Amino acid sequence: MPELTGAAPSSLITFKTQAGNRYAYSRTMNQFLLLHPVLDKLLYLTKEGVDVSNWFASLPNEGTVVDDCGRVSKGQIEYYVRKYRLLADNGYFDQVDQNARLSGTLSAEHVQSLLANVRHVVFEVTDDCNMACEYCAYGKYYSDYDERTGKYLDIGVARNLLTYLLEAWESPLNASHNTPIHIGFYGGEPLLGFGLIREIVDALKHQTTAHNTFSFSMTTNGVLLGKYMDFLVENDFQLLISLDGDETNNAYRILRSGKPAYRATVKSVLALRDKYPDFFIQKVKFNAVLHNRNSVAEVYAFFKHTFAKIPMISGLDTVGIAAGKADEFRSMYRNLHESLTDAANCSSIEADMFLGLPDVWALGNTIYQLSGCSFRDYSELLYGRSQTLIPTGTCLPFSRKLFLSVNGKILPCERVGHQYSLGSVDANGVTLDPADIAENVNQQRAAIRSACVSCCRADICNVCILQQDIQTHTSCPFFMDADDYRGYLSDRLSKLEENRDYYSRLLHQSVAIE
């Protein structure tokens, strides 16, 4: 653990890196400052209630001893006193009123605006599947989803949602001109309901809108690709294919017949690659689930050798585990962070999976959130960030996605439990009340707000309380007090000091990390 300085006011966090360099992070200004030891001492004196001007006036001409500097003359100290006053006069040491900062609430009007600007709509085509994967998120280990009955989404229900959204997208609330809207298809295995996919794609291809264009994507297990690949290529689909590595790595993925799914999936994928090589290069990605029968290194080697691709790798979801299944689940679970860290020892993996490495992701996130030089949109660049925040890092409804379940539930995304429905769609139309949604969101945040007010990371929180099943102020495992936050910041900047090329690589390989 790096050496840390003493406690500091929550709005100014001071710390040392492993190399011994001193920094302060000003939450008021959202900036890091590299601290000379004399300036660090002045901040410490202020924290202790000492008047810096009186302390300086009382110094003898020969100055005083400062940690890591030895004796520093009064003339040298005077320079840092002036710098201290300059920073103080410009607000670097001002206290953040955390109660006021986290007093934001969601309004019905904001919900309506978010809905009119939603950029990703996903249809759960069916809850049926031609596989019976051991760890399926809708399988025996989980309990936070609606019963799977082999149901298919009714085309009338899907059309009703599209009609509703097209009206919103064409309204004055749509703030973006000619911005692509991504239409996704999910399951179960979505290709089992190919008829609905074809109808939605055909309808949107012939839909004229003043503001938007449409693109299409799908998450699939790949078994049926050979049958439908002509249509997918013709309509320029982005494909995410689920495969966990080689035959041994993929052993938890089995067909409904009980046979291993590996050969059927790979056969279809290779057929797609051979018939449409350019499409395969540009439009096909893979996602592997990590478990006790594979590792990051094994998954990386398989995809690199077999398909010349770098896969996405995700861990098993640890939220919503069914009663009595925790021990069995743990026997299958492998820690993604640990496996990624082990794999990073290989130089080719470090290069190819750079942005996915835990330390790199954490560093990139810190630079993005805390450098004071990143902006989410042009409004933030021109007018600055909002002075009030809605507590937690949970996405606001429709800010990123709208997910329609096979049962007609409108959800924030496919990764949250089905109990968090925002509305519904049926044969009669869409039932969605922006005022009710805003009230529910505000009630959720109010339940945990008292913990957020005391948390040093509250204004950069990226924790989804729905995915983590955090519903009360006593249950957030990501809470950080000042000492926790010092350690967090020290670890991030220590990594940057140890790997000085990381900064430029992050800037070149990503616009922003979220």
C-alpha positions in Angstrom: 0.0 0.0 0.0 1.5 3.4 -0.9 2.3 5.8 1.8 -0.5 8.3 2.3 -0.6 11.8 3.9 -2.9 12.6 6.8 -6.6 13.2 6.5 -7.7 16.2 4.5 -10.9 18.1 4.0 -13.3 16.0 1.9 -13.2 18.6 -0.9 -9.4 18.5 -1.2 -7.9 15.0 -1.1 -4.1 14.9 -0.7 -2.1 11.7 -1.2 1.3 10.3 -2.2 2.0 7.9 -5.0 4.2 4.8 -4.6 7.1 6.9 -6.1 6.7 9.4 -3.3 5.2 12.2 -5.4 2.5 14.3 -3.7 -0.8 15.3 -5.2 -4.0 17.0 -4.3 -7.3 16.4 -6.0 -9.7 19.4 -5.8 -13.3 18.2 -6.0 -14.4 21.8 -6.3 -12.4 22.3 -9.5 -12.3 18.7 -10.6 -8.5 18.9 -11.1 -5.3 17.3 -9.9 -2.4 19.4 -8.5 1.2 18.2 -8.3 2.3 19.4 -4.8 5.7 20.5 -3.7 6.3 19.3 -0.1 6.1 22.9 1.1 2.7 23.5 -0.5 1.6 20.1 1.0 2.7 21.4 4.4 0.7 24.6 4.0 -2.4 22.5 3.2 -1.8 20.3 6.3 -1.4 23.4 8.5 -4.7 24.8 7.2 -6.4 21.5 7.9 -5.1 21.7 11.5 -6.6 25.1 11.9 -3.3 27.0 11.7 -3.4 30.5 10.1 -0.8 30.2 7.2 0.0 34.0 7.2 0.8 34.0 11.0 2.8 30.8 10.7 4.9 32.3 7.9 5.4 35.6 9.7 6.7 33.7 12.7 9.4 31.8 10.7 13.1 32.8 11.2 15.0 33.8 8.0 16.7 30.4 7.8 13.2 28.9 7.4 12.3 25.5 8.7 12.6 21.8 8.0 10.0 20.3 5.7 9.5 16.6 5.1 11.4 15.3 2.0 13.1 18.7 1.5 15.3 19.2 4.5 15.7 22.9 5.6 13.8 25.3 3.4 14.6 29.1 3.6 11.9 31.6 4.4 12.4 33.2 0.9 11.7 29.8 -0.7 8.6 29.2 1.5 7.3 32.7 0.5 7.0 31.5 -3.1 4.7 28.7 -2.1 2.7 30.9 0.3 1.9 33.1 -2.7 1.0 30.1 -4.7 -1.2 28.8 -1.9 -3.0 32.2 -1.8 -3.5 32.2 -5.6 -5.1 28.8 -5.5 -7.2 29.7 -2.5 -8.4 32.9 -4.1 -9.5 30.9 -7.2 -11.6 28.4 -5.3 -9.3 25.3 -5.2 -9.8 24.8 -1.5 -13.5 25.7 -1.3 -15.7 23.2 0.4 -18.2 21.3 -1.7 -21.7 21.3 -0.3 -22.4 17.7 -0.8 -26.0 18.0 0.3 -26.6 20.6 -2.3 -24.5 18.8 -4.9 -26.6 15.7 -4.7 -29.9 17.3 -4.5 -30.8 16.7 -8.1 -34.1 15.0 -9.0 -35.7 13.7 -12.1 -38.8 15.5 -13.6 -41.5 14.2 -15.9 -40.3 16.7 -18.5 -36.8 15.3 -18.4 -38.1 11.7 -18.8 -40.0 12.9 -21.9 -36.9 14.5 -23.3 -34.8 11.4 -22.7 -37.4 9.2 -24.4 -37.5 11.4 -27.5 -33.7 11.1 -27.7 -33.3 7.4 -26.9 -30.6 6.1 -29.3 -30.8 2.3 -28.7 -33.9 0.2 -28.7 -33.7 -3.6 -28.1 -36.4 -6.1 -28.8 -36.4 -9.4 -26.9 -37.6 -11.4 -29.8 -38.3 -14.6 -27.9 -37.5 -16.2 -24.5 -37.1 -19.5 -26.4 -33.6 -20.8 -27.1 -32.0 -23.7 -29.0 -29.4 -24.0 -26.3 -29.6 -24.8 -22.6 -26.4 -23.2 -21.3 -25.6 -24.1 -17.7 -25.0 -20.5 -16.5 -27.7 -18.8 -18.6 -28.9 -15.5 -17.0 -32.4 -16.9 -17.4 -31.5 -20.3 -15.9 -31.5 -22.1 -12.6 -29.0 -19.8 -10.9 -31.1 -16.7 -11.2 -34.4 -15.5 -9.9 -34.9 -11.9 -11.0 -36.6 -12.5 -14.4 -40.0 -13.4 -15.7 -40.8 -17.1 -16.2 -39.5 -18.4 -19.5 -42.2 -20.2 -21.4 -41.0 -20.3 -25.0 -42.9 -17.1 -25.8 -42.4 -15.0 -28.9 -42.8 -11.2 -29.1 -46.0 -10.3 -30.9 -45.4 -8.2 -34.0 -48.3 -6.0 -33.1 -46.8 -5.2 -29.8 -43.4 -4.4 -31.4 -45.1 -2.2 -34.0 -47.0 -0.3 -31.3 -43.8 0.5 -29.6 -42.2 1.7 -32.8 -45.2 3.9 -33.6 -45.0 5.4 -30.2 -41.2 6.0 -30.5 -41.4 7.4 -34.1 -43.8 10.0 -32.8 -41.4 10.9 -30.0 -38.4 11.0 -32.4 -40.2 13.3 -34.8 -41.3 15.7 -32.0 -39.6 19.0 -31.1 -38.1 17.3 -28.1 -35.7 15.4 -30.4 -32.5 17.4 -30.0 -30.3 15.6 -32.5 -30.4 15.8 -36.3 -29.6 12.7 -38.4 -28.3 10.8 -35.4 -28.3 7.0 -35.9 -30.8 5.0 -33.8 -29.6 1.5 -33.1 -32.2 -1.3 -33.2 -31.1 -4.5 -31.4 -32.5 -8.0 -31.3 -32.1 -10.2 -28.2 -33.3 -13.4 -26.7 -33.3 -16.3 -25.9 -32.0 -16.9 -29.4 -33.4 -14.1 -31.6 -33.0 -15.9 -34.9 -35.6 -18.4 -33.8 -38.0 -15.5 -34.3 -36.6 -14.4 -37.6 -40.0 -13.4 -39.0 -40.4 -10.6 -36.5 -36.8 -9.4 -37.1 -37.5 -9.2 -40.9 -40.7 -7.3 -40.4 -39.2 -4.7 -38.1 -36.1 -4.2 -40.3 -38.3 -3.9 -43.5 -40.6 -1.4 -41.7 -37.8 0.8 -40.6 -35.9 0.6 -43.9 -38.9 2.2 -45.6 -39.6 4.7 -42.7 -38.9 8.3 -43.6 -37.9 10.4 -40.6 -36.7 14.0 -40.5 -34.1 13.5 -37.9 -32.9 9.9 -37.7 -31.4 6.9 -39.5 -31.5 3.3 -38.3 -28.9 0.6 -37.9 -29.3 -3.0 -36.7 -27.6 -5.3 -34.4 -28.1 -8.7 -32.8 -26.7 -10.9 -30.0 -26.8 -14.5 -31.1 -25.4 -17.9 -30.2 -24.5 -18.3 -33.9 -26.1 -21.7 -34.5 -28.6 -20.4 -37.1 -26.2 -17.9 -38.8 -25.8 -20.1 -41.9 -29.6 -20.0 -42.6 -30.0 -16.3 -42.3 -26.6 -14.7 -43.0 -27.7 -13.4 -46.4 -30.4 -11.2 -44.8 -28.0 -10.1 -42.0 -25.3 -9.1 -44.5 -27.8 -7.4 -46.8 -29.0 -5.2 -43.9 -25.6 -4.5 -42.5 -26.2 -6.0 -39.1 -23.6 -5.7 -36.3 -23.3 -9.2 -34.8 -22.2 -10.1 -31.3 -21.7 -13.9 -31.2 -21.6 -15.7 -27.9 -18.8 -18.3 -27.7 -16.5 -19.1 -24.7 -13.4 -20.4 -26.5 -12.4 -23.8 -27.7 -14.4 -27.0 -27.2 -13.3 -27.4 -23.6 -13.7 -23.7 -22.7 -17.2 -23.8 -24.3 -18.4 -26.9 -22.4 -21.2 -25.1 -20.5 -22.9 -24.2 -23.7 -25.0 -27.1 -24.8 -27.8 -27.6 -27.3 -31.3 -28.4 -26.3 -30.6 -32.0 -27.5 -27.9 -32.3 -24.8 -25.0 -32.3 -27.3 -22.2 -29.7 -27.0 -22.9 -26.6 -28.9 -19.3 -25.8 -29.9 -19.2 -27.5 -33.3 -22.6 -26.2 -34.4 -21.6 -22.6 -33.5 -18.2 -22.7 -35.1 -19.5 -24.4 -38.3 -22.0 -21.5 -38.8 -19.4 -18.8 -38.0 -16.9 -20.2 -40.4 -19.5 -20.4 -43.1 -20.3 -16.7 -42.6 -16.6 -15.8 -42.6 -15.9 -17.8 -45.8 -18.9 -16.4 -47.7 -18.7 -12.8 -46.5 -15.1 -12.2 -45.4 -15.3 -8.4 -45.4 -18.5 -8.4 -43.4 -16.9 -10.8 -40.9 -14.0 -8.5 -40.4 -16.0 -5.3 -40.0 -19.2 -6.4 -38.4 -18.7 -9.5 -36.3 -17.6 -9.4 -32.7 -17.5 -12.1 -30.1 -18.4 -12.2 -26.4 -17.0 -15.0 -24.1 -18.3 -15.6 -20.6 -15.6 -16.3 -18.1 -16.1 -19.3 -15.8 -14.1 -22.1 -14.2 -13.5 -23.9 -17.5 -11.7 -21.2 -19.3 -9.4 -18.2 -18.6 -8.8 -14.9 -20.3 -5.5 -16.2 -21.7 -7.1 -19.3 -23.2 -10.0 -17.3 -24.6 -7.7 -14.7 -26.1 -5.5 -17.4 -27.7 -8.5 -19.2 -29.2 -10.1 -16.2 -30.9 -6.8 -14.8 -32.0 -5.7 -18.0 -33.7 -9.1 -19.2 -35.0 -10.8 -16.0 -36.1 -8.1 -13.3 -35.9 -10.4 -11.4 -33.5 -10.0 -9.9 -30.0 -13.1 -11.0 -28.0 -15.1 -9.1 -25.4 -14.9 -11.1 -22.1 -17.6 -10.7 -19.5 -17.9 -12.3 -16.0 -20.9 -14.2 -14.7 -23.6 -11.9 -13.2 -23.5 -12.1 -9.4 -26.8 -10.3 -8.8 -30.2 -12.0 -8.5 -28.8 -15.5 -7.5 -31.6 -17.9 -6.6 -32.0 -19.1 -3.1 -30.0 -22.2 -2.4 -27.9 -21.9 -5.5 -25.1 -19.6 -4.1 -22.6 -22.4 -3.4 -23.1 -24.2 -6.7 -22.8 -20.8 -8.5 -19.5 -20.0 -6.7 -18.0 -23.3 -7.9 -18.5 -22.1 -11.5 -17.5 -18.5 -11.0 -14.1 -17.1 -12.0 -13.0 -13.6 -11.1 -12.6 -11.5 -14.3 -10.3 -8.9 -12.8 -7.9 -11.6 -11.5 -7.9 -13.5 -14.8 -7.4 -10.3 -16.8 -4.5 -9.3 -14.5 -2.9 -12.7 -15.0 -3.3 -12.6 -18.7 -1.8 -9.1 -18.9 1.6 -10.6 -18.2 1.7 -11.7 -21.9 2.8 -8.7 -24.0 0.5 -9.5 -27.0 -2.5 -9.6 -24.7 -1.4 -6.4 -23.1 -1.3 -4.8 -26.5 -4.5 -6.3 -28.0 -6.7 -6.0 -24.9 -5.2 -2.8 -23.6 -8.5 -0.9 -22.9 -10.0 -4.1 -21.3 -7.3 -4.5 -18.7 -8.5 -3.7 -15.2 -5.7 -1.3 -14.3 -5.9 0.5 -17.7 -9.7 0.7 -17.5 -9.6 2.2 -14.0 -6.9 4.7 -15.1 -8.8 5.7 -18.2 -11.9 6.2 -16.1 -10.0 8.3 -13.6 -8.6 10.5 -16.4 -12.0 10.9 -18.0 -13.8 11.7 -14.8 -11.3 13.7 -12.8 -8.9 15.5 -15.2 -11.3 18.4 -15.7 -10.7 18.2 -19.5 -13.4 15.8 -20.6 -17.0 16.6 -21.6 -20.0 14.5 -22.2 -21.5 16.8 -24.8 -21.2 20.2 -26.4 -23.6 21.8 -23.8 -21.2 20.7 -21.0 -18.2 22.1 -22.9 -19.9 25.5 -23.4 -21.8 25.9 -20.2 -20.1 23.6 -17.7 -21.4 20.6 -15.8 -24.6 20.8 -13.8 -24.1 22.0 -10.3 -26.5 19.4 -9.0 -26.4 15.6 -9.5 -28.9 12.8 -9.1 -27.3 10.4 -6.6 -25.6 7.1 -7.8 -24.2 6.3 -11.2 -27.4 4.6 -12.3 -28.4 5.5 -15.9 -31.5 7.7 -16.1 -34.4 6.0 -17.9 -33.9 6.0 -21.7 -30.6 7.9 -21.4 -28.9 5.0 -23.1 -31.3 2.3 -24.0 -34.9 1.1 -24.1 -35.4 -2.7 -23.8 -38.8 -4.3 -24.6 -39.1 -7.8 -23.1 -41.0 -10.6 -24.7 -43.8 -10.0 -22.2 -44.2 -6.4 -23.2 -42.3 -4.8 -20.3 -40.3 -1.7 -21.0 -37.0 -1.9 -19.1 -33.9 0.4 -18.9 -31.8 -2.4 -20.4 -31.5 -6.1 -20.7 -29.1 -6.3 -17.7 -31.5 -5.4 -14.9 -34.1 -7.5 -13.2 -37.6 -7.6 -14.8 -39.0 -6.2 -11.6 -37.7 -2.7 -12.7 -40.3 -2.2 -15.4 -40.8 1.4 -16.5 -44.0 0.7 -18.5 -45.6 -1.8 -20.8 -46.7 -2.4 -24.4 -49.6 -4.6 -25.5 -52.1 -4.9 -28.4 -53.8 -1.7 -27.3 -50.7 0.5 -27.3 -48.0 1.8 -24.9 -48.6 2.5 -21.2 -45.9 4.8 -19.9 -46.2 7.6 -17.4 -43.2 10.0 -17.3 -44.4 11.4 -14.0 -44.6 8.0 -12.4 -41.1 7.1 -13.7 -39.6 10.3 -12.3 -41.2 9.7 -8.9 -40.0 6.1 -8.8 -36.4 7.1 -9.7 -36.4 9.9 -7.1 -37.7 7.4 -4.4 -34.9 4.9 -5.3 -32.2 7.6 -5.1 -33.6 9.0 -1.8 -33.3 5.6 -0.2 -29.5 5.6 -0.7 -28.8 9.3 -0.8 -27.6 9.6 2.8 -24.8 7.2 2.1 -23.9 9.1 -1.2 -23.7 12.4 0.7 -20.9 10.9 2.9 -19.1 9.1 0.0 -16.0 10.8 -1.5 -16.7 9.2 -4.9 -20.4 10.3 -5.1 -19.9 12.8 -7.8 -18.2 10.3 -10.1 -20.1 7.2 -9.1 -20.6 4.6 -11.8 -22.5 2.1 -9.8 -25.9 1.0 -11.1 -28.1 0.3 -8.0 -30.4 -1.8 -10.1 -27.7 -4.2 -11.3 -26.1 -4.4 -7.9 -29.5 -4.7 -6.2 -28.6 -1.7 -3.9 -31.8 -0.4 -2.5 -31.0 1.1 1.0 -28.5 3.5 2.4 -26.8 0.8 4.4 -26.0 -1.7 1.6 -23.6 0.0 -0.9 -20.4 -2.0 -1.0 -18.7 0.7 -3.1 -18.8 3.4 -0.4 -15.5 5.3 0.0 -14.5 7.5 2.9 -11.5 9.9 2.6 -8.9 7.2 3.4 -10.4 4.8 0.9 -10.4 7.6 -1.7 -6.8 8.5 -1.1 -5.8 4.9 -1.7 -7.9 4.8 -4.8 -6.4 8.0 -6.3 -2.9 7.0 -5.3 -3.2 3.6 -7.0 -4.5 5.2 -10.2 -1.7 7.9 -10.4 0.9 5.4 -9.3 0.0 3.2 -12.3 0.3 6.3 -14.6 3.7 7.1 -13.2 4.9 3.6 -13.7 3.6 3.4 -17.3 4.0 6.8 -18.8 3.0 5.7 -22.2 -0.5 4.8 -21.0 -1.8 8.3 -21.1 -1.0 8.8 -24.8 -2.3 5.3 -25.6 -5.5 6.0 -23.8 -6.1 9.2 -25.7 -5.4 7.5 -29.1 -7.4 4.4 -28.5 -10.5 5.8 -27.0 -12.5 9.1 -27.1 -14.0 8.4 -23.6 -14.2 5.4 -21.2 -17.4 5.0 -19.4 
